[in-house]
Structure formats: C-alpha cells, structure tokens
Amino acid sequence: MCGLECALKFKKYQDEKEFDKETRRMKKARSENDVGLWAKKAQAMFNCFIRLRDAHLGCISCDKPSNWVGQWAAGHYRTVGAHPELRFDEDNAHKQCNRDCNGMKSGNIVEYRIRLVIKIGEPKVLQLESDDRPPVRYRLEDYKQIWAHYKAKVEELKTKNKFKVLAE
C-alpha cells in the first residue's frame, strides 16, 4: 500500500526531525556562550538575592511595609545605565516597590538617598556617588561567576529563612 510517495514523506519527516535536533543542539551550545543571556541570568540572580536579603524590610524609598502585597524590585540607587560598574554592588541595590518608586517615580531618588544614609551610612553613600571608579567590562566568565556567587547566596538565605520561619 505504501509506495514511493510514502517513502519520500517519511524521508522528509526524518530530515526535518534531524534538522530540529541539530537546531536545538546549536541553540543550547549558543546559549552556553551567549554573553547577553548570561548577563540577564546574573542580573536576575543578583536581583533575587537583594529581594531576599531585604525581605524583612519595606521599600527603601517610601513607607510601604515589608508585608505589602505588590511586586518588589531590586532598585539601584545609581542607575545601571549611567554606572554599569555598580550593577552588582550590594550597597547600590535595595528592595523597592516596583510600580511606584522604581517605575513611576524613577527610583524616588531623594527619599532613596535619605533612607540609604540611614541604612548603610553616609561614607558608603558618598563612595557610591563618587565618580572615581574605573570602568568595568564584564566578560562571559564574569557573568557566569556572578550568577554562581549569587545563586549560592540565594540558597543560603532561603535555608536561613526556612529555619527562621520554623523557629517562630
């Protein structure tokens, strides 16, 4: 019943299947060496760490308490666009309400600074505000190391918080 036409369709199906497999393999290989992807992964892990580190605190820029049910962000005091060297500086990023302060109020920077001085001290804030840092150019390996570093810190915080919740 099945003839040449069926065999050609089957061969085409096999070729497409092989092509799909090769495409997936190439995408995976490319993703392992994709600097942009690793930059996003490192930033996401860093942001997760900041939100967990500050979980017990409210918004750095306003009066929203820690139990506010909206979405939280890891807001940078000095913007990443203007100061990429501070992208992964833990003193430069703090938990912030996402839509209001981080979004609509562009960081609510005046209040952010006032509360940041209280939180980390004026000398550290002045250090963040100084422009005498050398430029930073992150490479693929840097992003991979940053991601691994903050992944470990996130896991540590999750474990600590789990025990803290159980003890209460």
C-alpha positions in Angstrom: 0.0 0.0 0.0 2.8 2.4 0.9 4.9 3.2 -2.0 7.4 5.8 -3.2 5.3 8.7 -2.1 5.1 7.4 1.4 8.8 6.7 1.5 9.6 10.3 0.4 7.3 11.7 3.0 9.0 9.5 5.7 12.4 10.6 4.5 11.3 14.3 4.6 10.0 13.7 8.1 13.3 12.1 9.2 15.3 15.0 7.7 13.1 17.6 9.5 13.4 15.7 12.7 17.2 15.6 12.4 17.2 19.3 11.5 15.2 20.1 14.6 17.6 18.1 16.7 20.6 19.9 15.3 18.9 23.2 15.7 18.2 22.5 19.4 21.8 21.4 19.9 23.1 24.5 18.3 20.8 26.7 20.4 21.9 25.0 23.5 25.6 25.4 22.6 25.0 29.1 21.7 23.2 29.7 25.0 26.1 28.4 27.0 28.3 31.0 25.3 25.8 33.8 24.9 27.1 36.8 26.9 23.7 38.6 26.7 21.9 35.6 28.2 24.4 35.2 31.0 24.2 39.0 31.7 20.4 38.6 32.2 20.8 35.5 34.3 23.4 37.1 36.5 21.3 40.2 36.9 18.2 38.2 37.7 20.0 36.2 40.4 21.5 39.3 41.9 18.1 40.9 42.0 16.6 37.8 43.6 19.4 38.0 46.3 18.6 41.7 47.0 14.9 41.0 47.4 15.6 38.0 49.7 18.3 39.9 51.7 15.8 42.8 52.3 12.7 40.6 52.7 12.1 41.8 56.2 12.4 45.5 55.2 9.9 47.8 53.4 10.6 49.9 50.4 13.9 51.8 50.6 12.2 54.9 49.0 8.7 55.1 50.6 6.7 53.9 53.6 5.4 50.6 52.1 5.9 47.9 54.7 7.6 44.6 54.2 4.2 42.8 54.1 2.9 45.0 51.2 1.4 42.6 48.7 2.6 44.4 45.5 5.6 43.4 43.4 9.1 44.2 44.7 12.2 45.2 42.7 15.9 45.4 43.4 16.2 49.1 42.9 19.6 50.6 42.1 20.5 53.9 43.8 22.9 54.8 41.0 21.4 53.6 37.7 22.9 50.7 35.9 22.8 52.6 32.6 24.8 55.5 33.9 27.0 53.5 36.3 27.4 49.9 35.0 30.3 49.4 37.4 27.8 49.4 40.2 25.4 46.9 38.6 26.3 44.2 41.1 27.3 46.4 44.1 25.2 45.2 47.1 25.3 48.7 48.7 23.8 50.2 45.5 20.7 47.9 45.3 17.9 47.6 47.8 14.3 46.3 47.9 12.0 48.8 46.3 8.3 48.8 45.4 8.3 48.1 41.7 5.5 50.0 40.1 5.6 53.2 42.2 9.1 54.1 43.4 11.2 52.0 40.9 8.9 52.7 38.0 6.7 55.7 38.1 8.9 57.8 40.3 12.2 56.8 38.6 13.6 55.4 41.8 12.2 58.1 44.1 15.8 59.1 44.4 15.6 61.9 47.0 13.8 59.6 49.5 16.0 56.7 48.5 19.2 58.7 49.4 17.8 59.8 52.8 16.9 56.2 53.8 20.1 54.8 52.2 22.2 57.1 54.5 20.3 55.7 57.5 20.7 52.1 56.3 24.4 52.0 55.2 25.9 55.2 56.4 26.9 58.5 54.7 30.5 57.4 54.0 29.3 54.4 51.9 26.7 56.6 50.1 29.4 59.2 49.3 31.5 56.4 47.9 28.7 55.3 45.7 28.2 58.9 44.5 31.9 59.4 43.7 32.9 59.0 40.0 36.4 57.8 40.5 35.8 54.1 39.9 37.4 52.5 36.8 35.0 51.4 34.1 34.0 47.7 34.1 33.7 45.4 31.1 32.1 42.1 32.1 33.0 39.0 30.1 31.1 35.8 29.8 33.1 34.1 32.6 32.5 37.1 34.8 28.7 36.8 34.4 28.9 33.0 35.0 30.9 33.6 38.2 28.5 36.3 39.4 25.5 34.1 38.7 27.1 31.2 40.6 28.1 33.5 43.5 24.6 34.9 43.9 22.9 31.6 43.4 24.8 30.3 46.4 23.9 33.3 48.4 20.2 32.9 47.5 20.3 29.3 48.6 21.9 30.3 51.8 19.3 32.9 52.5 16.5 30.5 51.6 17.8 28.0 54.1 18.3 30.6 56.8 14.8 32.0 56.3 13.3 28.5 56.3 14.8 27.8 59.7 13.7 31.2 60.9 10.1 30.5 59.9 10.2 27.1 61.6 11.6 28.6 64.8 8.8 31.2 65.1 
